[in-house]
Amino acid sequence: MTMTANIIPTHESETARGITAGLEREPVGGQKLEIAPELGNLCHSLNQPLMAISGLSGIIAMQLPEDDPLQSKILKITRQIEKMGSITREIMAVACREQ
C-alpha cells in the first residue's frame, strides 16, 4: 500500500474562493492587507503535520498484513490527508493569484 500526499499548488476551485472570500484585500489605515504571504504561511503550517501523518501512517501500513482490519482505517487517514492536501493546494492557488 503506497500513500502519498502531493501538497503542490495546481489549481483554484470554488472552495478556495469561498475560503478566501472574506479575506479580500481591503484598505486598512490607507494600506492594503497582504494576504498572499499569510496564506503561504498557513499552507506551510498545514503541510508539516500532514507530511508527518502521511509518513507515519505509511510506515504502519507497510508493517501490517494486507488483510489486517487496521488497513482500512489507515486508508481513511490517507484519504483525509489527500483532502487536506487538496484544500492546501486551493489556498496556495489563491495566494499565487493575489501576488
C-alpha positions in Angstrom: 0.0 0.0 0.0 1.6 3.3 -1.1 0.4 6.5 0.5 1.4 9.9 -0.7 0.1 13.4 -0.2 1.0 15.8 -3.0 0.9 19.2 -1.5 1.7 21.3 -4.6 -0.4 24.2 -5.8 -2.1 23.2 -9.0 -5.5 24.8 -9.4 -8.1 27.0 -7.8 -11.6 26.0 -7.0 -14.8 27.3 -5.6 -13.8 26.0 -2.2 -10.6 28.2 -2.2 -12.5 31.2 -3.4 -15.1 30.6 -0.7 -12.4 30.2 2.0 -10.8 33.5 1.0 -13.9 35.5 0.1 -13.7 37.2 3.5 -10.0 37.8 3.0 -10.2 40.1 0.0 -7.7 43.0 0.1 -9.4 45.7 2.0 -7.8 49.1 2.7 -6.9 49.4 6.4 -5.5 52.7 7.5 -4.7 53.6 4.0 -2.8 50.4 3.3 -3.9 47.1 1.6 -3.6 43.9 3.5 -1.0 41.5 2.1 -3.0 38.2 2.1 -0.7 36.1 -0.2 2.2 35.7 2.3 -0.3 34.9 5.1 -1.9 32.2 3.0 1.5 30.8 2.1 2.5 30.6 5.8 -0.8 28.9 6.6 -0.3 26.3 3.9 3.2 25.6 5.2 1.9 25.2 8.7 -0.8 22.8 7.5 1.7 20.8 5.4 4.1 20.0 8.2 1.7 17.8 10.3 0.2 16.4 7.1 3.5 15.1 5.9 4.3 13.6 9.3 0.9 11.9 9.5 1.3 10.6 5.9 4.7 9.2 6.5 3.9 7.6 9.8 0.6 6.0 8.5 2.5 4.7 5.5 5.1 3.1 7.7 2.3 1.5 9.9 0.5 0.3 6.7 3.7 -1.4 5.4 4.2 -3.2 8.7 0.7 -4.6 8.9 -0.5 -7.6 6.9 -2.7 -6.6 3.9 -5.7 -8.3 5.5 -5.4 -6.5 8.8 -8.5 -4.6 9.8 -6.4 -1.6 10.6 -5.5 -1.2 6.9 -9.0 0.2 6.2 -8.5 2.8 9.0 -5.2 3.8 7.6 -6.8 4.1 4.2 -9.3 6.5 5.7 -6.5 8.5 7.2 -4.8 8.6 3.8 -8.0 9.9 2.1 -8.3 12.7 4.7 -4.7 13.6 4.2 -5.4 13.9 0.4 -8.4 16.1 1.1 -6.4 18.4 3.2 -3.7 18.4 0.6 -6.3 19.5 -2.0 -7.5 22.3 0.2 -4.0 23.4 0.8 -3.4 23.5 -3.0 -6.5 25.5 -3.4 -5.4 28.0 -0.8 -2.0 28.3 -2.5 -3.6 28.9 -5.8 -5.4 31.9 -4.3 -2.2 33.1 -2.7 -0.4 32.9 -6.0 -3.2 34.8 -7.7 -3.0 37.5 -5.0 0.7 38.2 -5.6 
